[in-house]
Amino acid sequence: MKTFEYDILSFPMTRKTSLSDMQASLNAKGAEGWEVVSISSSEFANIGHTVFLKRETTPAGVTA
């Protein structure tokens, strides 16, 4: 059975470079095997984005 682990990133949208920072962070996570499964955005008070990621885990004792 497949199992997964999860991570949550928060990106405040307070600077002009925030979207490029977000892209760089997500590309780095993607290189580690993480996949974005959902993004929650809030424009109220310019809070920003919360990104939910997952990646498949390897069962103990199994090598790739």
Number of C-alpha atoms within 10 A of each C-alpha: 3 7 10 10 10 14 13 12 13 15 16 15 19 11 8 8 9 14 15 10 14 18 11 12 14 18 14 12 17 14 10 10 13 19 18 16 11 12 13 10 16 12 9 7 7 11 14 17 17 16 17 17 21 18 18 13 12 12 10 6 5 6 6 3
